[in-house]
Amino acid sequence: MLKTKFHVHIEPQIKTKEKLSDIINRINWWLPFDNIDITIHVAENLLNSDINHLETPTGQFRYIGKSNCHIHLQDATVNTIPDYLLCHVNDEVKYYEAVFPNTPVLTIDKFKPFFKGEASSWGRVSYETQKYRISEYDSISKRNIIKFENSIRDIDVSYCFTSGPSLDRYRKHYFKKKSLKIICNGVIYNKELLEYLGNIDLLCVLDVYYFFSSSIYTAKFFETVIEYLKNKSMYIVMPWYKLPLVLSHYPKLENNIIGISTSHTELNFPSLKTPFVKKEKYPNVLRTFMLPIASAYTNEIYILGADGYSSNDSRDENWKYSVQIKNDEARNSVKEVNPALTKERESHSIYLEHCKQLDELLQFGRKKGNRYYSMEKSNIECLNNIYIDK
């Protein structure tokens, strides 16, 4: 039988109210579930803190006081053995591993690169504590896949819109009305494009920094999605393990959310029968979700906005973005919440690996009879090679 109740400890001792509010706000985002008891080790002067009325940390959306989890403050390390120990100082991890040898000790140090710290640690606890509800989330996702598949019957052309600068030239192109239209990430902010296209079928999200954190940007993104859905029909695709977290905060998305497993060992084009894609060390939303889904349902696939970057571009921010979707103020909140972001962001070697894997994906699709076209020139060679002026 799967475990349904969990105890989490947070160490080492927190000594300032600012640090306490930061940790508690992140708890309320990542662990909003009522089956989790959390004990935080704090200094004596913080024991009587009103944890529901702490100040909102800079760059973060206010989740304080909005969670169903149970938080307790204690001025000493708890002697009982927790299910998880979250350590907010990376250098202390080994010490707590020795103290609690049978407990997963996970770093949540925000100065540790995100994929090795906050995302993998908070995210792991967030998902694993909800495994007992796996059939519920599986049912929600499959129900929405069926509705999505029924909505695109007899469609043989798809368009994948990513967020590069060439997306701004969409008006020079013709798009078939009867087609599968897939957007990603911040493209949802481009109201003029969405109006021009008429209706979007899928919105794919993958980036943990921007769409699955306690940042203001994440909150604004989901608010924008919900606003769009008031008048339009669209499905949102994300990694399967993010469903418990997102649905806890945004239950209105229950009829629109689709989870795709990202842990398969081989390339696959996902559908209801096989709702999974290949596991990758450095996933990319175009390569991981958009093209595989488009390839599963259509034979003719067009790509717009996948520009990559040239050797002349600044290494500080490799990817350039469409003017219509840049939200610098909100984007800056992501860097405030995740200080290690600029240290970890795409290296040139990772970018080259992305280009290689994208080429392999296109070749895989061609063997299945798919045809791919780039609607604009691209710095990514395999896309530039399929550029068609149409």
VOGU-3710 file (C-alpha; in Angstrom, 3 decimals, decimal comma):
1> mlktkfhvhi> 0,000/0,000/0,000  1,314/3,447/-0,913  2,153/5,815/1,930  -0,330/8,687/2,352  1,100/10,783/5,222  4,535/12,405/5,196  6,812/14,280/7,581  9,365/16,769/6,271  12,085/18,530/8,284  13,868/21,680/7,181
11> epqiktkekl> 17,414/22,287/8,458  19,707/23,905/9,540  18,418/26,546/11,926  16,845/29,598/10,294  17,963/32,770/12,048  16,223/35,643/10,246  12,619/36,498/9,478  13,564/37,203/5,843  14,922/33,688/5,403  11,903/32,228/7,175
21> sdiinrinww> 9,462/34,017/4,873  11,444/32,858/1,828  11,338/29,213/2,921  7,684/29,308/3,977  6,578/30,895/0,714  8,420/28,200/-1,238  6,825/25,534/0,974  3,392/26,942/0,188  4,144/26,761/-3,540  5,875/23,389/-3,732
31> lpfdniditi> 4,070/21,468/-0,955  0,486/22,751/-0,813  -0,963/19,360/0,138  -2,825/18,484/3,342  -1,043/15,144/3,817  2,313/16,745/4,690  3,573/17,843/8,118  6,577/20,161/7,970  8,836/21,061/10,885  11,211/24,002/10,466
41> hvaenllnsd> 14,221/24,478/12,742  14,300/28,185/13,719  16,079/30,437/16,202  14,298/30,988/19,520  13,326/34,562/18,625  11,360/33,248/15,601  9,354/30,594/17,440  6,257/32,757/17,812  6,308/34,103/14,246  2,909/34,341/12,583
51> inhletptgq> 3,716/32,217/9,550  0,568/33,306/7,718  1,436/36,997/7,825  5,127/37,144/6,931  6,233/39,574/4,227  6,224/38,348/0,644  9,794/37,608/-0,540  11,161/39,723/-3,390  10,350/38,316/-6,811  7,921/35,734/-5,475
61> fryigksnch> 4,170/35,575/-5,787  2,473/35,443/-2,395  1,652/31,853/-1,472  2,084/32,381/2,269  -1,090/31,331/4,052  -2,585/29,683/0,956  -1,401/26,118/1,484  -3,088/23,127/3,102  0,155/21,682/4,459  0,852/21,764/8,213
71> ihlqdatvnt> 3,876/23,859/9,254  5,455/23,783/12,720  8,340/25,867/14,082  10,808/24,308/16,513  14,002/25,671/18,090  15,952/22,406/17,922  16,674/19,647/15,454  13,822/17,153/15,596  14,863/13,730/16,888  12,153/11,798/15,070
81> ipdyllchvn> 13,083/10,413/11,671  11,397/12,327/8,822  10,439/10,996/5,409  12,481/13,789/3,842  14,983/16,326/5,155  15,336/19,508/3,120  18,611/21,347/3,718  18,736/25,036/2,777  22,548/25,260/3,150  24,228/22,992/0,635
91> devkyyeavf> 27,448/22,631/2,659  25,463/21,051/5,502  23,975/18,210/3,445  26,650/15,646/4,338  26,261/16,371/8,042  22,528/15,643/7,967  23,077/12,565/5,813  25,218/11,222/8,659  22,611/12,148/11,292  19,711/10,679/9,285
101> pntpvltidk> 21,303/7,858/7,230  17,963/6,331/6,211  16,312/9,587/5,145  16,640/11,324/1,758  18,550/14,556/2,500  17,902/17,014/-0,327  19,393/20,442/-0,920  17,059/23,402/-1,365  19,890/25,933/-1,359  18,669/28,606/-3,801
111> fkpffkgeas> 22,270/29,411/-4,713  22,761/25,859/-5,945  22,027/25,387/-9,677  18,287/24,922/-9,966  18,173/21,497/-11,582  20,497/20,144/-8,872  18,782/21,982/-6,039  15,332/23,493/-5,775  13,692/21,903/-8,810  14,890/18,379/-8,153
121> swgrvsyetq> 14,461/18,515/-4,357  11,203/20,402/-3,811  9,876/18,831/-7,007  10,730/15,316/-5,888  8,966/15,723/-2,551  6,019/17,449/-4,237  5,508/14,520/-6,614  6,402/11,579/-4,369  4,033/12,648/-1,588  1,146/12,495/-4,081
131> kyriseydsi> 1,905/9,110/-5,653  -0,999/7,552/-3,800  -3,303/9,653/-6,014  -1,642/8,568/-9,240  -4,774/6,948/-10,705  -6,737/10,179/-10,195  -4,226/12,276/-12,147  -3,851/9,576/-14,788  -7,615/9,602/-15,322  -7,703/13,407/-15,663
141> skrniikfen> -4,906/13,418/-18,226  -6,270/10,555/-20,334  -9,745/12,090/-20,370  -8,279/15,301/-21,773  -6,146/13,467/-24,330  -9,304/11,788/-25,648  -11,061/15,158/-25,963  -8,018/16,653/-27,664  -7,757/13,787/-30,148  -11,457/14,078/-30,984
151> sirdidvsyc> -11,035/17,816/-31,613  -8,355/17,363/-34,291  -9,776/14,532/-36,370  -9,015/14,696/-40,122  -6,285/17,318/-39,652  -3,051/16,662/-41,554  -1,078/19,901/-41,062  0,385/21,345/-37,878  2,225/24,520/-36,884  4,675/24,835/-33,995
161> ftsgpsldry> 5,140/28,410/-32,760  8,158/29,000/-30,523  9,336/32,237/-28,952  12,244/33,443/-31,111  12,342/36,878/-32,832  11,203/35,484/-36,191  7,827/34,776/-34,591  7,137/38,507/-34,952  6,972/38,020/-38,730  3,962/35,729/-38,543
171> rkhyfkkksl> 1,762/38,076/-40,630  3,810/37,396/-43,762  2,852/33,716/-43,614  -0,275/31,787/-44,508  -1,676/29,312/-41,983  -4,343/26,783/-42,838  -7,454/27,331/-40,771  -7,982/23,595/-40,388  -4,715/22,687/-38,719  -3,151/21,712/-35,412
181> kiicngviyn> -1,696/24,842/-33,809  0,822/24,390/-30,997  2,413/27,204/-28,998  4,837/27,127/-26,099  5,685/29,073/-22,983  5,320/32,860/-23,167  3,780/32,813/-26,653  0,486/32,858/-24,736  1,194/36,555/-24,019  1,096/37,481/-27,715
191> kelleylgni> -2,583/38,418/-27,956  -2,277/39,707/-31,521  -0,828/36,409/-32,730  -3,462/34,374/-30,913  -6,210/36,504/-32,414  -4,629/36,191/-35,865  -4,491/32,396/-35,630  -8,074/32,134/-34,416  -7,704/29,235/-32,023  -4,816/27,449/-30,342
201> dllcvldvyy> -5,044/23,705/-29,792  -2,086/23,091/-27,497  0,133/25,079/-25,161  3,290/23,186/-24,169  5,309/24,121/-21,072  8,480/22,543/-19,770  10,936/25,112/-18,366  11,098/24,603/-14,596  12,551/28,056/-13,955  9,770/30,018/-15,586
211> ffsssiytak> 6,653/27,891/-15,262  7,022/25,784/-12,132  8,440/28,006/-9,404  7,178/30,449/-6,776  8,105/33,420/-8,998  5,754/36,202/-10,043  6,354/35,103/-13,639  4,894/31,639/-13,009  1,788/33,128/-11,387  1,276/35,633/-14,223
221> ffetvieylk> 1,685/32,863/-16,770  -1,048/30,676/-15,296  -3,319/33,677/-14,757  -2,920/34,477/-18,469  -3,710/30,872/-19,429  -6,876/30,832/-17,312  -7,966/34,174/-18,768  -7,498/32,823/-22,312  -9,564/29,744/-21,498  -12,561/31,865/-20,511
231> nksmyivmpw> -13,357/32,371/-24,190  -11,298/29,727/-25,995  -10,659/26,005/-25,947  -7,062/24,854/-25,493  -5,139/22,036/-23,817  -1,983/22,508/-21,752  0,762/19,899/-22,023  3,384/19,531/-19,291  5,513/16,832/-17,653  3,226/14,278/-16,036
241> yklplvlshy> 4,810/14,631/-12,600  3,849/18,330/-12,467  0,102/17,622/-12,539  -0,382/17,333/-8,731  1,415/20,636/-8,125  -0,318/22,634/-10,871  -3,807/21,266/-10,216  -3,455/21,989/-6,513  -2,906/25,680/-7,267  -5,045/25,895/-10,411
251> pklenniigi> -7,960/23,422/-10,163  -9,725/25,322/-12,975  -7,306/23,636/-15,384  -8,610/20,139/-14,651  -10,485/19,931/-17,956  -7,557/21,230/-19,998  -4,390/19,718/-18,573  -2,457/16,848/-20,160  0,522/15,155/-18,568  3,170/13,457/-20,687
261> stshtelnfp> 5,737/11,162/-19,087  9,303/12,293/-19,830  11,059/9,104/-18,724  10,980/6,807/-21,786  14,267/5,327/-23,019  13,649/5,835/-26,747  12,205/8,458/-29,076  8,419/8,327/-29,266  5,583/10,399/-30,681  3,038/10,514/-27,812
271> slktpfvkke> -0,676/9,727/-28,005  -3,368/8,269/-25,767  -1,935/4,763/-26,196  1,666/5,863/-25,630  1,638/9,124/-23,584  5,385/9,401/-23,115  8,519/10,906/-24,670  12,220/10,182/-24,392  13,994/11,181/-21,190  16,658/13,831/-21,821
281> kypnvlrtfm> 19,302/15,381/-19,613  18,604/18,821/-21,086  15,014/18,811/-22,386  13,707/21,511/-24,705  10,028/22,260/-25,236  10,201/22,147/-29,053  12,142/18,908/-29,085  10,484/17,247/-26,087  6,809/18,084/-26,609  5,884/20,223/-29,603
291> lpiasaytne> 7,425/18,327/-32,508  6,735/14,837/-31,104  3,054/15,685/-30,547  2,710/17,371/-33,951  4,375/14,336/-35,534  2,014/11,922/-33,783  -1,092/13,488/-35,321  -0,031/15,115/-38,603  2,335/14,374/-41,484  3,136/17,953/-42,483
301> iyilgadgys> 4,727/20,092/-39,763  5,744/23,768/-39,982  7,974/25,527/-37,453  8,098/29,272/-36,746  10,199/31,094/-34,150  12,917/28,477/-33,576  15,863/30,765/-34,299  18,591/29,403/-32,051  21,468/31,838/-31,686  24,526/32,818/-33,678
311> sndsrdenwk> 28,164/32,880/-32,606  27,872/36,678/-32,347  25,164/36,598/-29,682  25,961/37,432/-26,060  26,707/34,463/-23,827  24,848/36,219/-20,981  21,506/35,397/-22,551  21,854/33,026/-25,464  18,220/32,901/-26,463  16,614/35,973/-27,963
321> ysvqikndea> 12,852/36,448/-27,722  9,981/37,792/-29,735  9,298/41,435/-28,871  5,620/40,609/-28,382  6,190/38,152/-25,547  9,049/39,664/-23,545  7,903/40,607/-20,078  11,152/41,857/-18,575  9,733/42,825/-15,193  8,155/39,422/-14,634
331> rnsvkevnpa> 11,150/37,616/-16,141  13,444/39,395/-13,692  11,412/37,878/-10,860  12,609/34,464/-12,021  16,218/35,515/-11,490  15,391/36,923/-8,052  13,781/33,655/-7,005  16,562/31,566/-8,565  19,902/33,388/-8,110  21,804/30,485/-9,688
341> ltkereshsi> 19,877/30,883/-12,948  22,540/32,833/-14,866  25,253/30,430/-13,692  23,418/27,405/-15,024  21,730/28,663/-18,182  22,549/27,089/-21,501  26,232/26,634/-22,225  27,325/26,500/-25,855  28,021/22,771/-25,578  24,450/22,158/-24,376
351> ylehckqlde> 23,131/24,249/-27,255  25,119/22,169/-29,747  23,703/19,020/-28,158  20,208/20,495/-28,566  20,860/21,052/-32,280  22,144/17,488/-32,650  19,166/15,940/-30,858  16,745/18,087/-32,851  18,279/16,804/-36,080  17,957/13,214/-34,814
361> llqfgrkkgn> 14,297/13,824/-33,976  13,571/15,159/-37,470  15,301/12,164/-39,033  13,260/9,842/-36,803  10,071/11,543/-37,973  11,006/11,406/-41,648  11,417/7,638/-41,400  7,796/7,541/-40,244  6,662/9,614/-43,219  6,587/13,067/-41,589
371> ryysmeksni> 7,638/16,185/-43,498  9,121/19,189/-41,688  9,522/22,810/-42,784  10,961/25,920/-41,161  8,971/29,031/-42,091  11,928/31,335/-41,391  15,690/30,994/-41,640  17,314/29,698/-38,469  20,718/29,592/-36,802  19,987/25,926/-36,128
381> eclnniyidk> 21,429/24,136/-39,155  18,910/21,294/-39,375  16,068/23,850/-39,393  17,763/26,204/-41,815  18,168/23,249/-44,170  14,387/22,830/-44,292  13,596/26,545/-44,668  10,810/27,119/-47,141  9,660/30,590/-48,196  5,917/30,035/-48,049
//
